[in-house]
Amino acid sequence: MPELTSLSDLEDVPHAEVFDERAPRTVRLQLEADERIPEHHHPDSRIVFHLVSGVLELELDGDGYELEAGDLVRFDGDREVSPHALEESTAVIVFAPKSES
């Protein structure tokens, strides 16, 4: 049976795990207007970042990319990432493990 959830069920936690299963890890990120996550990286993952609502600047290795609701970005987790909400924003982030090959 597939695992089904709703993003609205996760609104109480700003950085909520979407599913119990860890691979691929899926997180719902909710940021208030002008909130920023400090630069960090996820070296063991390839990342898909889907902005569900709001407007956000996604910094990757110091370069800024303005995202609007509906935009998707895929990048290697070795890159330094720092999301900055230009208005209240919600994103779903999938951390796919890098293959061993």
Backbone as XML, in Angstrom:
<?xml version="1.0"?>
<chain id="A" units="angstrom">
  <residue number="1" name="MET">
    <atom name="N" x="0.852" y="-1.178" z="0.000"/>
    <atom name="CA" x="0.000" y="0.000" z="0.000"/>
    <atom name="C" x="0.897" y="1.240" z="0.000"/>
  </residue>
  <residue number="2" name="PRO">
    <atom name="N" x="0.583" y="2.259" z="-0.809"/>
    <atom name="CA" x="1.400" y="3.480" z="-0.818"/>
    <atom name="C" x="1.216" y="4.274" z="0.466"/>
  </residue>
  <residue number="3" name="GLU">
    <atom name="N" x="2.223" y="5.044" z="0.794"/>
    <atom name="CA" x="2.164" y="5.932" z="1.948"/>
    <atom name="C" x="1.586" y="7.263" z="1.469"/>
  </residue>
  <residue number="4" name="LEU">
    <atom name="N" x="0.516" y="7.729" z="2.097"/>
    <atom name="CA" x="-0.167" y="8.943" z="1.678"/>
    <atom name="C" x="-0.184" y="9.930" z="2.836"/>
  </residue>
  <residue number="5" name="THR">
    <atom name="N" x="0.107" y="11.186" z="2.530"/>
    <atom name="CA" x="0.050" y="12.228" z="3.544"/>
    <atom name="C" x="-0.360" y="13.536" z="2.880"/>
  </residue>
  <residue number="6" name="SER">
    <atom name="N" x="-0.657" y="14.534" z="3.681"/>
    <atom name="CA" x="-1.009" y="15.852" z="3.184"/>
    <atom name="C" x="-0.075" y="16.868" z="3.827"/>
  </residue>
  <residue number="7" name="LEU">
    <atom name="N" x="0.382" y="17.843" z="3.053"/>
    <atom name="CA" x="1.248" y="18.871" z="3.620"/>
    <atom name="C" x="0.553" y="19.628" z="4.736"/>
  </residue>
  <residue number="8" name="SER">
    <atom name="N" x="-0.758" y="19.776" z="4.649"/>
    <atom name="CA" x="-1.490" y="20.498" z="5.699"/>
    <atom name="C" x="-1.449" y="19.762" z="7.038"/>
  </residue>
  <residue number="9" name="ASP">
    <atom name="N" x="-1.207" y="18.439" z="7.013"/>
    <atom name="CA" x="-1.088" y="17.678" z="8.258"/>
    <atom name="C" x="0.229" y="17.966" z="8.979"/>
  </residue>
  <residue number="10" name="LEU">
    <atom name="N" x="1.158" y="18.646" z="8.319"/>
    <atom name="CA" x="2.500" y="18.855" z="8.864"/>
    <atom name="C" x="2.755" y="20.303" z="9.269"/>
  </residue>
  <residue number="11" name="GLU">
    <atom name="N" x="1.731" y="21.127" z="9.314"/>
    <atom name="CA" x="1.909" y="22.562" z="9.515"/>
    <atom name="C" x="2.399" y="22.960" z="10.894"/>
  </residue>
  <residue number="12" name="ASP">
    <atom name="N" x="2.348" y="22.087" z="11.880"/>
    <atom name="CA" x="2.772" y="22.444" z="13.237"/>
    <atom name="C" x="4.290" y="22.484" z="13.392"/>
  </residue>
  <residue number="13" name="VAL">
    <atom name="N" x="5.025" y="21.925" z="12.434"/>
    <atom name="CA" x="6.482" y="21.835" z="12.539"/>
    <atom name="C" x="7.102" y="22.498" z="11.309"/>
  </residue>
  <residue number="14" name="PRO">
    <atom name="N" x="7.986" y="23.506" z="11.489"/>
    <atom name="CA" x="8.557" y="24.195" z="10.335"/>
    <atom name="C" x="9.443" y="23.311" z="9.448"/>
  </residue>
  <residue number="15" name="HIS">
    <atom name="N" x="10.062" y="22.316" z="10.013"/>
    <atom name="CA" x="10.981" y="21.425" z="9.299"/>
    <atom name="C" x="10.495" y="19.994" z="9.524"/>
  </residue>
  <residue number="16" name="ALA">
    <atom name="N" x="9.423" y="19.589" z="8.850"/>
    <atom name="CA" x="8.738" y="18.332" z="9.152"/>
    <atom name="C" x="9.143" y="17.218" z="8.188"/>
  </residue>
  <residue number="17" name="GLU">
    <atom name="N" x="9.418" y="16.044" z="8.728"/>
    <atom name="CA" x="9.637" y="14.846" z="7.918"/>
    <atom name="C" x="8.284" y="14.448" z="7.331"/>
  </residue>
  <residue number="18" name="VAL">
    <atom name="N" x="8.208" y="14.262" z="6.020"/>
    <atom name="CA" x="6.938" y="13.948" z="5.369"/>
    <atom name="C" x="6.572" y="12.481" z="5.561"/>
  </residue>
  <residue number="19" name="PHE">
    <atom name="N" x="7.540" y="11.585" z="5.408"/>
    <atom name="CA" x="7.302" y="10.145" z="5.540"/>
    <atom name="C" x="8.217" y="9.568" z="6.610"/>
  </residue>
  <residue number="20" name="ASP">
    <atom name="N" x="7.805" y="8.440" z="7.185"/>
    <atom name="CA" x="8.631" y="7.770" z="8.185"/>
    <atom name="C" x="9.868" y="7.138" z="7.561"/>
  </residue>
  <residue number="21" name="GLU">
    <atom name="N" x="9.723" y="6.626" z="6.354"/>
    <atom name="CA" x="10.839" y="5.971" z="5.667"/>
    <atom name="C" x="11.920" y="6.999" z="5.358"/>
  </residue>
  <residue number="22" name="ARG">
    <atom name="N" x="13.177" y="6.655" z="5.606"/>
    <atom name="CA" x="14.272" y="7.614" z="5.484"/>
    <atom name="C" x="14.848" y="7.744" z="4.073"/>
  </residue>
  <residue number="23" name="ALA">
    <atom name="N" x="14.580" y="6.843" z="3.169"/>
    <atom name="CA" x="15.198" y="6.934" z="1.841"/>
    <atom name="C" x="14.148" y="6.808" z="0.762"/>
  </residue>
  <residue number="24" name="PRO">
    <atom name="N" x="13.951" y="7.788" z="-0.075"/>
    <atom name="CA" x="14.590" y="9.097" z="0.041"/>
    <atom name="C" x="13.907" y="9.939" z="1.126"/>
  </residue>
  <residue number="25" name="ARG">
    <atom name="N" x="14.734" y="10.653" z="1.856"/>
    <atom name="CA" x="14.213" y="11.537" z="2.904"/>
    <atom name="C" x="13.427" y="12.659" z="2.232"/>
  </residue>
  <residue number="26" name="THR">
    <atom name="N" x="12.257" y="12.977" z="2.774"/>
    <atom name="CA" x="11.400" y="14.027" z="2.227"/>
    <atom name="C" x="10.987" y="14.947" z="3.373"/>
  </residue>
  <residue number="27" name="VAL">
    <atom name="N" x="11.217" y="16.245" z="3.191"/>
    <atom name="CA" x="10.974" y="17.230" z="4.257"/>
    <atom name="C" x="10.074" y="18.331" z="3.727"/>
  </residue>
  <residue number="28" name="ARG">
    <atom name="N" x="9.138" y="18.776" z="4.567"/>
    <atom name="CA" x="8.364" y="19.973" z="4.279"/>
    <atom name="C" x="8.982" y="21.105" z="5.072"/>
  </residue>
  <residue number="29" name="LEU">
    <atom name="N" x="9.427" y="22.148" z="4.370"/>
    <atom name="CA" x="10.081" y="23.292" z="4.997"/>
    <atom name="C" x="9.151" y="24.496" z="4.907"/>
  </residue>
  <residue number="30" name="GLN">
    <atom name="N" x="8.864" y="25.086" z="6.047"/>
    <atom name="CA" x="8.021" y="26.276" z="6.090"/>
    <atom name="C" x="8.840" y="27.410" z="6.685"/>
  </residue>
  <residue number="31" name="LEU">
    <atom name="N" x="8.917" y="28.536" z="5.954"/>
    <atom name="CA" x="9.689" y="29.694" z="6.410"/>
    <atom name="C" x="8.797" y="30.922" z="6.456"/>
  </residue>
  <residue number="32" name="GLU">
    <atom name="N" x="8.970" y="31.720" z="7.490"/>
    <atom name="CA" x="8.275" y="33.002" z="7.586"/>
    <atom name="C" x="8.967" y="33.999" z="6.653"/>
  </residue>
  <residue number="33" name="ALA">
    <atom name="N" x="8.289" y="35.086" z="6.322"/>
    <atom name="CA" x="8.883" y="36.124" z="5.485"/>
    <atom name="C" x="10.198" y="36.600" z="6.107"/>
  </residue>
  <residue number="34" name="ASP">
    <atom name="N" x="11.231" y="36.691" z="5.294"/>
    <atom name="CA" x="12.590" y="37.124" z="5.645"/>
    <atom name="C" x="13.368" y="36.106" z="6.482"/>
  </residue>
  <residue number="35" name="GLU">
    <atom name="N" x="12.813" y="34.925" z="6.725"/>
    <atom name="CA" x="13.556" y="33.883" z="7.444"/>
    <atom name="C" x="14.557" y="33.238" z="6.496"/>
  </residue>
  <residue number="36" name="ARG">
    <atom name="N" x="15.742" y="32.936" z="7.038"/>
    <atom name="CA" x="16.823" y="32.361" z="6.245"/>
    <atom name="C" x="17.401" y="31.150" z="6.975"/>
  </residue>
  <residue number="37" name="ILE">
    <atom name="N" x="17.708" y="30.107" z="6.214"/>
    <atom name="CA" x="18.431" y="28.954" z="6.746"/>
    <atom name="C" x="19.913" y="29.178" z="6.422"/>
  </residue>
  <residue number="38" name="PRO">
    <atom name="N" x="20.795" y="29.106" z="7.409"/>
    <atom name="CA" x="22.218" y="29.347" z="7.146"/>
    <atom name="C" x="22.787" y="28.351" z="6.123"/>
  </residue>
  <residue number="39" name="GLU">
    <atom name="N" x="23.873" y="28.764" z="5.458"/>
    <atom name="CA" x="24.536" y="27.904" z="4.480"/>
    <atom name="C" x="24.883" y="26.547" z="5.098"/>
  </residue>
  <residue number="40" name="HIS">
    <atom name="N" x="24.623" y="25.506" z="4.340"/>
    <atom name="CA" x="24.947" y="24.149" z="4.765"/>
    <atom name="C" x="24.976" y="23.267" z="3.516"/>
  </residue>
  <residue number="41" name="HIS">
    <atom name="N" x="25.324" y="22.016" z="3.677"/>
    <atom name="CA" x="25.318" y="21.106" z="2.528"/>
    <atom name="C" x="24.873" y="19.719" z="2.978"/>
  </residue>
  <residue number="42" name="HIS">
    <atom name="N" x="24.548" y="18.878" z="2.010"/>
    <atom name="CA" x="24.084" y="17.510" z="2.233"/>
    <atom name="C" x="24.897" y="16.611" z="1.302"/>
  </residue>
  <residue number="43" name="PRO">
    <atom name="N" x="26.152" y="16.339" z="1.643"/>
    <atom name="CA" x="27.078" y="15.695" z="0.699"/>
    <atom name="C" x="26.682" y="14.292" z="0.237"/>
  </residue>
  <residue number="44" name="ASP">
    <atom name="N" x="25.830" y="13.604" z="0.943"/>
    <atom name="CA" x="25.454" y="12.238" z="0.557"/>
    <atom name="C" x="24.183" y="12.189" z="-0.291"/>
  </residue>
  <residue number="45" name="SER">
    <atom name="N" x="23.683" y="13.373" z="-0.719"/>
    <atom name="CA" x="22.387" y="13.412" z="-1.399"/>
    <atom name="C" x="22.433" y="14.188" z="-2.709"/>
  </residue>
  <residue number="46" name="ARG">
    <atom name="N" x="21.478" y="13.855" z="-3.556"/>
    <atom name="CA" x="21.072" y="14.689" z="-4.680"/>
    <atom name="C" x="19.723" y="15.257" z="-4.226"/>
  </residue>
  <residue number="47" name="ILE">
    <atom name="N" x="19.485" y="16.523" z="-4.514"/>
    <atom name="CA" x="18.340" y="17.199" z="-3.915"/>
    <atom name="C" x="17.382" y="17.716" z="-4.987"/>
  </residue>
  <residue number="48" name="VAL">
    <atom name="N" x="16.091" y="17.525" z="-4.725"/>
    <atom name="CA" x="15.036" y="18.160" z="-5.514"/>
    <atom name="C" x="14.285" y="19.070" z="-4.548"/>
  </residue>
  <residue number="49" name="PHE">
    <atom name="N" x="14.233" y="20.350" z="-4.900"/>
    <atom name="CA" x="13.618" y="21.384" z="-4.062"/>
    <atom name="C" x="12.413" y="21.915" z="-4.819"/>
  </residue>
  <residue number="50" name="HIS">
    <atom name="N" x="11.206" y="21.727" z="-4.269"/>
    <atom name="CA" x="9.964" y="22.170" z="-4.910"/>
    <atom name="C" x="9.339" y="23.255" z="-4.050"/>
  </residue>
  <residue number="51" name="LEU">
    <atom name="N" x="9.274" y="24.472" z="-4.580"/>
    <atom name="CA" x="8.616" y="25.554" z="-3.858"/>
    <atom name="C" x="7.119" y="25.459" z="-4.100"/>
  </residue>
  <residue number="52" name="VAL">
    <atom name="N" x="6.387" y="25.126" z="-3.058"/>
    <atom name="CA" x="4.942" y="24.916" z="-3.153"/>
    <atom name="C" x="4.190" y="26.243" z="-3.110"/>
  </residue>
  <residue number="53" name="SER">
    <atom name="N" x="4.620" y="27.143" z="-2.229"/>
    <atom name="CA" x="3.964" y="28.449" z="-2.126"/>
    <atom name="C" x="4.991" y="29.495" z="-1.710"/>
  </residue>
  <residue number="54" name="GLY">
    <atom name="N" x="4.700" y="30.756" z="-2.049"/>
    <atom name="CA" x="5.569" y="31.854" z="-1.653"/>
    <atom name="C" x="6.587" y="32.225" z="-2.714"/>
  </residue>
  <residue number="55" name="VAL">
    <atom name="N" x="7.545" y="33.038" z="-2.291"/>
    <atom name="CA" x="8.672" y="33.466" z="-3.118"/>
    <atom name="C" x="9.914" y="33.335" z="-2.257"/>
  </residue>
  <residue number="56" name="LEU">
    <atom name="N" x="10.966" y="32.790" z="-2.834"/>
    <atom name="CA" x="12.142" y="32.438" z="-2.052"/>
    <atom name="C" x="13.386" y="32.638" z="-2.904"/>
  </residue>
  <residue number="57" name="GLU">
    <atom name="N" x="14.467" y="33.098" z="-2.272"/>
    <atom name="CA" x="15.763" y="33.119" z="-2.937"/>
    <atom name="C" x="16.545" y="31.910" z="-2.442"/>
  </residue>
  <residue number="58" name="LEU">
    <atom name="N" x="16.968" y="31.073" z="-3.384"/>
    <atom name="CA" x="17.757" y="29.896" z="-3.056"/>
    <atom name="C" x="19.196" y="30.188" z="-3.446"/>
  </residue>
  <residue number="59" name="GLU">
    <atom name="N" x="20.067" y="30.287" z="-2.443"/>
    <atom name="CA" x="21.486" y="30.502" z="-2.725"/>
    <atom name="C" x="22.174" y="29.153" z="-2.840"/>
  </residue>
  <residue number="60" name="LEU">
    <atom name="N" x="22.903" y="28.969" z="-3.928"/>
    <atom name="CA" x="23.714" y="27.764" z="-4.159"/>
    <atom name="C" x="25.134" y="28.214" z="-4.425"/>
  </residue>
  <residue number="61" name="ASP">
    <atom name="N" x="26.047" y="27.860" z="-3.523"/>
    <atom name="CA" x="27.456" y="28.274" z="-3.633"/>
    <atom name="C" x="27.576" y="29.781" z="-3.824"/>
  </residue>
  <residue number="62" name="GLY">
    <atom name="N" x="26.711" y="30.548" z="-3.131"/>
    <atom name="CA" x="26.782" y="32.002" z="-3.165"/>
    <atom name="C" x="26.016" y="32.662" z="-4.303"/>
  </residue>
  <residue number="63" name="ASP">
    <atom name="N" x="25.525" y="31.889" z="-5.277"/>
    <atom name="CA" x="24.722" y="32.445" z="-6.372"/>
    <atom name="C" x="23.245" y="32.354" z="-5.999"/>
  </residue>
  <residue number="64" name="GLY">
    <atom name="N" x="22.496" y="33.453" z="-6.178"/>
    <atom name="CA" x="21.090" y="33.476" z="-5.802"/>
    <atom name="C" x="20.168" y="33.199" z="-6.974"/>
  </residue>
  <residue number="65" name="TYR">
    <atom name="N" x="19.125" y="32.408" z="-6.716"/>
    <atom name="CA" x="18.107" y="32.069" z="-7.705"/>
    <atom name="C" x="16.743" y="32.351" z="-7.081"/>
  </residue>
  <residue number="66" name="GLU">
    <atom name="N" x="15.978" y="33.260" z="-7.691"/>
    <atom name="CA" x="14.660" y="33.574" z="-7.153"/>
    <atom name="C" x="13.658" y="32.543" z="-7.655"/>
  </residue>
  <residue number="67" name="LEU">
    <atom name="N" x="12.973" y="31.906" z="-6.726"/>
    <atom name="CA" x="11.981" y="30.887" z="-7.047"/>
    <atom name="C" x="10.591" y="31.397" z="-6.706"/>
  </residue>
  <residue number="68" name="GLU">
    <atom name="N" x="9.627" y="31.017" z="-7.529"/>
    <atom name="CA" x="8.225" y="31.315" z="-7.278"/>
    <atom name="C" x="7.485" y="29.996" z="-7.101"/>
  </residue>
  <residue number="69" name="ALA">
    <atom name="N" x="6.301" y="30.062" z="-6.518"/>
    <atom name="CA" x="5.493" y="28.862" z="-6.283"/>
    <atom name="C" x="5.398" y="28.039" z="-7.564"/>
  </residue>
  <residue number="70" name="GLY">
    <atom name="N" x="5.646" y="26.740" z="-7.425"/>
    <atom name="CA" x="5.587" y="25.826" z="-8.557"/>
    <atom name="C" x="6.947" y="25.502" z="-9.136"/>
  </residue>
  <residue number="71" name="ASP">
    <atom name="N" x="7.977" y="26.304" z="-8.821"/>
    <atom name="CA" x="9.315" y="26.046" z="-9.354"/>
    <atom name="C" x="9.951" y="24.844" z="-8.671"/>
  </residue>
  <residue number="72" name="LEU">
    <atom name="N" x="10.728" y="24.085" z="-9.456"/>
    <atom name="CA" x="11.499" y="22.954" z="-8.947"/>
    <atom name="C" x="12.963" y="23.156" z="-9.327"/>
  </residue>
  <residue number="73" name="VAL">
    <atom name="N" x="13.850" y="22.805" z="-8.418"/>
    <atom name="CA" x="15.293" y="22.898" z="-8.660"/>
    <atom name="C" x="15.912" y="21.580" z="-8.234"/>
  </residue>
  <residue number="74" name="ARG">
    <atom name="N" x="16.823" y="21.050" z="-9.062"/>
    <atom name="CA" x="17.568" y="19.835" z="-8.702"/>
    <atom name="C" x="19.040" y="20.217" z="-8.642"/>
  </residue>
  <residue number="75" name="PHE">
    <atom name="N" x="19.737" y="19.785" z="-7.567"/>
    <atom name="CA" x="21.154" y="20.110" z="-7.433"/>
    <atom name="C" x="21.849" y="19.061" z="-6.573"/>
  </residue>
  <residue number="76" name="ASP">
    <atom name="N" x="23.156" y="19.042" z="-6.669"/>
    <atom name="CA" x="23.971" y="18.109" z="-5.895"/>
    <atom name="C" x="24.122" y="18.637" z="-4.476"/>
  </residue>
  <residue number="77" name="GLY">
    <atom name="N" x="23.985" y="17.759" z="-3.503"/>
    <atom name="CA" x="24.068" y="18.147" z="-2.100"/>
    <atom name="C" x="25.445" y="18.593" z="-1.653"/>
  </residue>
  <residue number="78" name="ASP">
    <atom name="N" x="26.462" y="18.463" z="-2.504"/>
    <atom name="CA" x="27.793" y="18.984" z="-2.192"/>
    <atom name="C" x="27.807" y="20.509" z="-2.228"/>
  </residue>
  <residue number="79" name="ARG">
    <atom name="N" x="26.827" y="21.104" z="-2.904"/>
    <atom name="CA" x="26.767" y="22.565" z="-3.012"/>
    <atom name="C" x="26.292" y="23.169" z="-1.695"/>
  </residue>
  <residue number="80" name="GLU">
    <atom name="N" x="26.834" y="24.339" z="-1.350"/>
    <atom name="CA" x="26.382" y="25.078" z="-0.172"/>
    <atom name="C" x="25.030" y="25.702" z="-0.500"/>
  </residue>
  <residue number="81" name="VAL">
    <atom name="N" x="24.033" y="25.419" z="0.321"/>
    <atom name="CA" x="22.667" y="25.890" z="0.056"/>
    <atom name="C" x="22.182" y="26.732" z="1.232"/>
  </residue>
  <residue number="82" name="SER">
    <atom name="N" x="21.436" y="27.794" z="0.899"/>
    <atom name="CA" x="20.843" y="28.656" z="1.918"/>
    <atom name="C" x="19.548" y="29.252" z="1.370"/>
  </residue>
  <residue number="83" name="PRO">
    <atom name="N" x="18.384" y="28.700" z="1.766"/>
    <atom name="CA" x="17.117" y="29.300" z="1.345"/>
    <atom name="C" x="16.782" y="30.535" z="2.185"/>
  </residue>
  <residue number="84" name="HIS">
    <atom name="N" x="16.249" y="31.575" z="1.514"/>
    <atom name="CA" x="15.844" y="32.812" z="2.178"/>
    <atom name="C" x="14.452" y="33.176" z="1.663"/>
  </residue>
  <residue number="85" name="ALA">
    <atom name="N" x="13.466" y="33.142" z="2.546"/>
    <atom name="CA" x="12.078" y="33.432" z="2.158"/>
    <atom name="C" x="11.894" y="34.933" z="1.970"/>
  </residue>
  <residue number="86" name="LEU">
    <atom name="N" x="11.482" y="35.330" z="0.771"/>
    <atom name="CA" x="11.175" y="36.737" z="0.504"/>
    <atom name="C" x="9.755" y="37.067" z="0.960"/>
  </residue>
  <residue number="87" name="GLU">
    <atom name="N" x="8.933" y="36.030" z="1.069"/>
    <atom name="CA" x="7.616" y="36.111" z="1.701"/>
    <atom name="C" x="7.365" y="34.732" z="2.319"/>
  </residue>
  <residue number="88" name="GLU">
    <atom name="N" x="6.336" y="34.607" z="3.124"/>
    <atom name="CA" x="6.055" y="33.307" z="3.744"/>
    <atom name="C" x="6.046" y="32.236" z="2.652"/>
  </residue>
  <residue number="89" name="SER">
    <atom name="N" x="6.799" y="31.151" z="2.879"/>
    <atom name="CA" x="7.009" y="30.145" z="1.836"/>
    <atom name="C" x="6.983" y="28.735" z="2.400"/>
  </residue>
  <residue number="90" name="THR">
    <atom name="N" x="6.534" y="27.810" z="1.565"/>
    <atom name="CA" x="6.538" y="26.387" z="1.900"/>
    <atom name="C" x="7.177" y="25.626" z="0.747"/>
  </residue>
  <residue number="91" name="ALA">
    <atom name="N" x="8.093" y="24.722" z="1.096"/>
    <atom name="CA" x="8.763" y="23.906" z="0.081"/>
    <atom name="C" x="8.743" y="22.449" z="0.507"/>
  </residue>
  <residue number="92" name="VAL">
    <atom name="N" x="8.809" y="21.561" z="-0.478"/>
    <atom name="CA" x="9.017" y="20.139" z="-0.233"/>
    <atom name="C" x="10.387" y="19.816" z="-0.813"/>
  </residue>
  <residue number="93" name="ILE">
    <atom name="N" x="11.218" y="19.170" z="0.007"/>
    <atom name="CA" x="12.591" y="18.863" z="-0.389"/>
    <atom name="C" x="12.789" y="17.362" z="-0.321"/>
  </residue>
  <residue number="94" name="VAL">
    <atom name="N" x="13.297" y="16.776" z="-1.407"/>
    <atom name="CA" x="13.588" y="15.345" z="-1.457"/>
    <atom name="C" x="15.101" y="15.174" z="-1.508"/>
  </residue>
  <residue number="95" name="PHE">
    <atom name="N" x="15.622" y="14.376" z="-0.566"/>
    <atom name="CA" x="17.048" y="14.079" z="-0.474"/>
    <atom name="C" x="17.254" y="12.647" z="-0.964"/>
  </residue>
  <residue number="96" name="ALA">
    <atom name="N" x="17.650" y="12.506" z="-2.220"/>
    <atom name="CA" x="17.855" y="11.173" z="-2.800"/>
    <atom name="C" x="19.297" y="10.748" z="-2.553"/>
  </residue>
  <residue number="97" name="PRO">
    <atom name="N" x="19.485" y="9.558" z="-1.983"/>
    <atom name="CA" x="20.859" y="9.108" z="-1.716"/>
    <atom name="C" x="21.655" y="8.966" z="-3.028"/>
  </residue>
  <residue number="98" name="LYS">
    <atom name="N" x="22.920" y="9.365" z="-2.960"/>
    <atom name="CA" x="23.795" y="9.171" z="-4.114"/>
    <atom name="C" x="24.094" y="7.683" z="-4.246"/>
  </residue>
  <residue number="99" name="SER">
    <atom name="N" x="24.177" y="7.227" z="-5.473"/>
    <atom name="CA" x="24.470" y="5.801" z="-5.690"/>
    <atom name="C" x="25.935" y="5.534" z="-5.379"/>
  </residue>
  <residue number="100" name="GLU">
    <atom name="N" x="26.229" y="4.306" z="-5.065"/>
    <atom name="CA" x="27.590" y="3.895" z="-4.698"/>
    <atom name="C" x="28.500" y="3.748" z="-5.904"/>
  </residue>
  <residue number="101" name="SER">
    <atom name="N" x="27.935" y="3.737" z="-7.128"/>
    <atom name="CA" x="28.774" y="3.491" z="-8.308"/>
    <atom name="C" x="29.607" y="4.663" z="-8.718"/>
  </residue>
</chain>
